[in-house]
Amino acid sequence: MALQLASLLDDPVQTVSLDTFSGLNKGDPAPFWLFQGVCGAWGINHERAELNLITVSENATFVLLLDGVAEGVVRVSQPGYVGGPEAVASEISWLNALHDIDGVTLINPVPTVRGTFITTIRDLNGVGWTVISTKFVEGTVLEDLDNPAPYYRTIGSWAARFHEQSRRWDPPYGFVRFNWDISNMVGPSPRWGRWETAPLEPAERELCDKALWKALDVMMKAPRTNETWGLIHADLRPSNVIRGDDGTLTIIDFDDAGYSWYLYDYAASLSFVEHKPYAPELAQAWVAGYQEVAGAFDDEQLEMMSALSMIRRMQMLGWTVSHREDALPDGLSAEEAPGSVECAERYLRDPLWLLR
């Protein structure tokens, strides 16, 4: 599908933080400039509409209500964060292509009145914010369940289907997404913040550093071939999967989609909860589902998956330092530092501990 970029390339590299929305709490109405812009772009009668905050993370997301009923989710990207409007349009292009996979349920982007899937809305300072809208999905986010393990076999199998599609898909002209390579995860200037600034004691920091380097040693030898490296969701975890009342699962939020090792999707599926007692059950269910589609993992792949999981844990520890606590379920942010130490200890004793 050709990218729809006309008139959407304003200010693609501006650097503006989401502090614009830092004064908002969940449920608060959007700033009027955003509300007005969304109504205009999607042809909505503003007298019928409300636009209320869901959360602020890499983006600010809002629920769109019409006559009090949730109809859509509006995502506002900080200018330049993922490469500007071109990168957001590329995300939607891949999402639309994934809809061709049988048996997988995904969010549906909603076109604007101009026929594009993205638009630029300017704030009171003239800064252009890239905005998309998707249809609202009724149900329960898996993150809100005590244990999402019963659904991880499906998540693993869907990840394998995504990877099959990625290997054979020919992106359209102008397609651009970033890489999730080691430097963007845990390098000197990682995309989400340095884990080293987390509240750890010196001995704890040394332990985490030792585990991280053990994992990095594995990935520095990992090949980048068409079979091992490509376009992935990169955040297929419980917060991005919704269970409908009929049990149907729907995958949302492709904002982190980029190029990396395919097995990074395994690591991403365990984000923030590797220390939880149910984490091994999640890991093993994901692997079982993936293998149903792609065949059995060999020892080298299992070692890579486990290394990427350790690296992801430290990457997301850095994430917690630079993000609002309410971007995670209650109490989870405070668990990340001690939980990372626990994961480091376990990885040093047995790199495959989550798969035992």
N, C-alpha and C positions, 0 to 999 in steps of 0.2 A: 504494500500500500504506500503510495507516494506521501511524503511528509507534507503537512499543510502548514507552511511557514509564512505565508504572505502577511506582511505588515506586523510580524510578530518578533522582529529582530531588534527592537529598541533596547539599547543599553544592556547587551548580553553579559557584560563582564563587570557590572557594578558590584561593589562589595558593601552590602548593607545587612546588618544582623537582624534577627527576629526580635530584638529588644523592643521594636515597635509594638509588639503584642505582649510584652512581659508583664504589663499591668493587668492583664485579663486572667480571670479564673474560669474553670470549666463552667459552661452555661452562660457566660457573659455574652452580650451582643457584640457583633463585629463593629469595628470603626465604621462610621457612616460612609466614608469614601469607598470602602471595600463593599459594603452592602449595596450602595448605589451602583457601583461598577458591575457587580455580579448580576443584579437585576437587569441592567442594560445589556450585558453581554449575552445572557440566556433568555432574554425576552420575558422576564418575570414581572408581574404586577406587584410593585413594592408594598401595596396595601394588604396583600395576601401573605407576604413573606416575612420570615424571621431568619437570621443567620447568627447562630450561636456557637461559641468556641467548644471544640472537643478537646484538643490538646495542642501544645507547642512542643515540637521536637526538632527534626531537621526542617520541618515546615510548620506552618500553622494550619490546622484543619478545623473546619466548621461544619455543623449540620445545617442543612437548608430545610426549613419547614414551610409548607404551604397550607394555609388554613389550619395550622397547628399540627399537621401530619408530616413526619420526616419523609422527604422525597429525594434528597441528594446529599452528597458530601463534597464540600468545596475545599480544595487544597491550595494554599498560597505558598509559593516557593520564594525563599530569600534570593534576591537577584544575584546571579552568578554562581550560586552554590553548586549546582551540578553541571554547569556549562552553559547556562542561559536557556532561552526558549527553544533553541535547536535540540538540546539534550532532552528537554521535557517532551517535545514533539516526538523524538526518537523513542522515548519510553512508551508513549501511547501507541506508536507504530508497532512495537514488538508485542505489546499487550493485545492489540487487535489481531495480530498474527497468531498468537497463542490460543485465541478463541476457536481456531480450527481443530484443536486437539479434542478428539472424542472423549467424553467421560470426565472432563475437567471443567469446573465451574469457576469463572472469574468475574471480577467487577466489570461493569459496562461504563465506559466513558460517555459523556453526554456532549454532543456538539453544540457550539454556540449558534446564535442566529445567523452568523456569517458562514457557518458550515465547518469552521475549524474546531479542533478539540482543545486548543489552548488559547488564551487571550492575555493581554497585558493590561493591568489596571494600575493607574497612577495614584499615589498617595498625595497628601496635601503639600509635600515638598517636591512633587514632580517625579519621584522615583517610581520606575515601572516594576511591578510585581507580576510574575508569571502565575497564572491561575488556571486550574482545571476543575472540572466537576464530574463526579461519577454518580450513578444511581445508588440510592440508599439500600443497604442490604439488611433485612430484618434478621434478628437472631442474637446469639450469644458469642462474644469473642472468646476463643479458646483460652486466652490468658485469664479469663475470669473463672475458669473451672479449677477445682482443687487439683485435678490431675488430668492433663489432656492426652495422656498416653494412648487411650483407645483410638485416637484419630491419627496417630503418627504413622501407622502403616500406610494409610492413604496419602499422607503428606510426603512420605518417602517415595511412593510410587509416582506421584505427580511430579516430584522433582526430577525423577528419571525421565519422564515423558518430556518435560521442559528441555532437558539436556539433549534428548534425541532430536527435538525440533531445532534447537540452537545449532547443532552440528550440521544440519542440512539447509538451514535458512539463509537466504541471500538478502541481507539488509538493503533497503532502498538507498538511493543516492542521497548524500547529506546526513546519513545516520551517524550519530556520535554519542557515545557513552564513555564514562571514565573507567579506569582499571581499579580493581581491588588487588593490588600487588602488595608485597610485604611492606614497602615504604609507606603506602597509604593506610595500612593497618596499624603498624607499630614503629614506624620510622621516626626520624628526628622531628618531622613536622607532619604527623598523621592527620588524616581528614577529620577525626573527631576528638582530638586532644590526647595528651601524653598520660599514659597510665602511671608514670613515675611520680606525678603530682598527687596521686591518691593518698588518703590518710593511712599510711603503713609505717610500722616500726622498721628501723634499719634492717633487722634480721629478717623481717617479713619481706621487705623489698628485695633483699639479696636472694631469698628463696624463690620469689616470683621471677626474678631476673634469670636465675639458673634454669628454671623450668622453661622459660621463654626461649632461651638460647638452645636448649635441647630440642625444642620444637623447630626453631629456625634452622637448625642444622639439617633436619629432615627436609624442609621445604626448599632450602638452597640447592638441593640436588634434584628437586622434582621437575620433571619435563613439562614443557609447554607445547603441546601438540594439539591437533584438531580433536583428538580423543580426550585430552585432559583439561583443556583450557578453552573457554568460550563465554558467551553471554548467559548470565544466570540471574535469578531473582535476587539472591544475596541477602534476603531478610525473611525467609519463609519460616517464621516462628509463630507461636500462639497468638500474639497480638495482631497478626496479619491474616488470620483465618477465622471466619465466622461460621458457626453452626446454626443452620436454620431450624425452625421448630420441627421440620420433617427429617432432620438429621443430615440434610445436604450441607456440604462444606463449600465455602466460597473464599477464594484467595483475593486479598486486597493489597493495595499499596506496593506499587512497583518502583517507588522512588529511588531505591538503592540498587536497582538493576544495573549491572555493569559486567565487565570482563574479569574473569578470575578462573582459578581452578574449579572445575565442576564440583569437586568434593567440598568446596567451601560452603555449599548449600547445606551440607550435613552440619558443619560447625555453626552456621547461622541459625539453624533450627533449634539449637540448644541455648541460644543467647540469654544471658542473665540467670539461667536456672541450672547450670551445670553442677552447682553445689547442692541442689535439692535432692532429697532422698529418692525421688522418682525419676531423676535424670537418666540413670542407666536404662530404665524401662523405656523412656522416650527414644534414646539412642538405638536400642536394639529393635524397637518397632520400626523406626525410620529405615534402618538397614534392611530389615525383612521386606518392607514394602518396595524399596529401591531394587533389591535383588530380584523380585518378582518380574520386573520389567527389563532390567539390564544384565541379569546374570550375577553370579557370585563374585564378591570382591576377593582379590588376591591379597597376600600379606603386605605387599608394598602399598596398595591402596588403603588398607586398614591403618597402616602406620601414618600415611599422609592425612587421612581423615582425623586421626587423633591429634596429630601435630597442629593441624588447622584449628581444631577445637580449642587447644591450649592458647594458640595465638589470638583467636577470636575472643577468648575470655579476657585476655589482657587488653585487647583493643576496646572492648566494651567497658572495662574498668575505666579507661581513659574517657569514654563516652559519658559515664556517670559524673565525672568531675566537671564536665562542661555543659551539662544539661540540667533542667529543672527536675526536682525530685518527683513532681507529680506527672512526669512523662512515663513513669513506671508505676505498677500497682503499689499500694500502700506498703511501706516497709522494705520493699525490695532494693531500693537504692542503697539503703544503709547496710544491706547484707553483702554488697558487691565486693568491698575490700576484704573482709574476713573470708568470704566465700572463695575469692580468688586465691588466697593463701592456701585454703584447703585443697582447691583444684591443683595448685602447683605441687603440693606435697604428694597427692595421689598420682599425678603424672610422672613425677620423678621416680616413684616406686614402681609404677606400671603404666606405661604410656597408653595401653589399651583398656584402662580401668573402666571406662564408661561402657565398654562392649562386653565385659565379662558377665 
